[in-house]
C-alpha cells in the first residue's frame, strides 16, 4: 500500500477525519476525538504510527524489521511502520483496523454508540 491508499483506508472507517494538531506534520487521523494513526516522513520514508495491544506490538516488531516501537509515542502501546512494502498489505490493513478498534473502544460509551449510526 502506498501513502494515499493507507490514508484512504484510515478515512474509510466510521467518524474519522484528518487533523494537524502538531503543525504541518504528522498527519493525524482521528476517530471522533481519539488519535489512531499518525503519518509522517522519517529519514525520507513514509511511516505510519498505530495503536497496538502491547503483546501484539512485540510480536509484530519481531516479525517485521520495518515495525518499530512508536516514534515519539508510548513504546508499549504504539508501533511505527515504515511503508516500504515489507509488511504485506493484508497485515497493514489489519494493523490499521486494530488501531481504530482500540481508539473507538477508548471513547466514552455515548460516542462509541454514535459510531454505529453514521
BELURUR-V698684 format. One record per backbone hydrogen bond with DSSP energy under -1.0 kcal/mol. NH is the residue of the N-H (numbers start at 1). CO is the residue of the C=O. If there is no record, write none. Layout:
# BELURUR-V698684
<<NH;CO> <NH;CO>>
This chain:
# BELURUR-V698684
<<6;2> <7;3> <8;4> <9;5> <10;6> <11;7> <13;10> <17;30> <19;28> <23;20> <27;39> <28;19> <29;37> <30;17> <31;34> <32;15> <34;31> <36;29> <37;29> <38;49> <39;27> <40;47> <42;45> <45;42> <47;40> <48;81> <49;38> <50;79> <52;77> <57;53> <58;54> <59;55> <60;56> <61;57> <62;58> <63;59> <64;60> <67;64> <68;80> <70;78> <73;70> <78;74> <79;50> <80;68> <81;48> <82;66> <83;46> <84;82> <92;88> <93;89> <94;90> <95;91> <96;92> <97;93> <98;94> <99;95> <100;96> <101;97> <102;98> <103;99> <104;100> <105;101> <112;108> <113;109> <114;110> <115;111> <117;114>>
